[in-house]
Amino acid sequence: MEKEKYDNKLKGIAKNTIFDMILLMEFAVIKTGGKQYKVSKGDSIKIEKLSDTAQLGDKITFDKVLLVDNGKDTTIGTPYISGAEVGATVEEIGKLPTVTVIHYKQKSRYFKKNGHRQPYFKVKIDSIK
């Protein structure tokens, strides 16, 4: 009987701690490459290639921050938040799998087949300010 009460108390504590962690998780919404990403510290995301000069391990700052939530306050930009920035590090530079593009017109012997591999950066979010 005592053990069951103790186990129930532990379960309640674990649930509350996880709930508190979720509530206090800081996140931001950034815009890059024509897309919007919801990011938090420690996340790794694949984004459109930014420039040819970037190398592995380079620090990148995203200044187009649309929203920041620190668990207590939410700041929404119009359209961007001035002074807010998200810091990231380039983890990987690569290309996505091949996308086959086919142009075909029937009855005219017209057939074109091309392949395309979109370049990307995999970045790890270091800080949200």
N, C-alpha and C positions, 0 to 999 in steps of 0.2 A: 504493500500500500504506500509506504513512504517513498519507495523508488519511483512509482508512477507519478506522484506529486512532484518529485524532483525533476523527472524527465519532462513533464509538462511545463515546469518553470523554465527549463533550459530551452525548450522549443519556443516559448514565448519570447525569451530574450533574443534568440537567434533571429526570429522573425522581425522583431522591433529594430534590431541593428541593421538588418538588410534594408528594411523600410526607410530608416534614417539615412543610410548610405545613398539610396536612390533619390531621396528628397534633396540631399545636399550635393548631388553630383552637378558639377558645373559643365555647361555646354554652350556652344555658339553655333550660329548658322553663318557660313561664309559663302561667298560667290567667287568662283574662278572657272575660267574656260566656258562661260555661258551656262554653267550649272550651279546649283546650290547644294551644299553639303552640311549635314548636322554633325558636328565634331565635338569631342571632349578630349581631355588630356590623356595621352597614351594611345589614342586611336591611330590606326594605319588606314589610309584611304588611297585609292588610285584616282589621279586627276589627269586632265589633259596636259600634254607637254607644254612647259612654260617658255623655255628658251634653249638655244643650242649650247649656251655657255655653261649651264648648270652641270655640276658634277656630283658624284655620290658624296654624301656627308655635308653638302652645302646647307646653310641655314636659309630658310625662306620665310618672309612675313607676308601674311594676307591682311591687307588693310580694308578690304571690302567686307566688313562684318555687318550683317543684317540684324542679328539678334544675339544677345548674351543673357544667359540665365545662370545665376550662381546658387540656386536653391532657395534664396530668400527674395531677391529682387530680379525682375526681368526688365531689360532695357531693349527697346525696339527702335531701330533707326528709321530715318525718313530721307532717303532710302538707306543710307549707311550711318553707322555710329561713328562720330568724329572722335579720334583718339583711341579707339579700340583696335587691337590687332591680335592676330593669332600667329604664333611662331611654330615653325615646323622644320624638320630635317629630311632631306632626300635619302630614302632607304634603297630605292631601286629605280633603274631606268630601263625601260623595255618596250616591247611591242605586243599588242594584243593579238589573238589568233586571226588568221586570214579571213576576210570577208570577200566572198566571190560576187562580182558584179557582172550580170549578163544583160546584154541588149540584143533583142531578137525581134525581127519583123518577118512575119510569115509571107510566103509566096514571092519573096524578093531576094532570097539568098543572103540576107543580112544577118550576121551573127558576130557579136563582139563579146569576148570574155576577158575580164580583168580581175586581178586580185588586189586587195588593199589591207595593209596592217597599220592600225592606228597606234602611234607612239604614246606612251604614258609615263608618268612619274608616280611612284609609290612613296608617299610621305608619311612621317610619324609626327603627330601633333605634340609639341613640347609644352607650350604655354598658351593661356588665354588671358589677355590683359584688357 
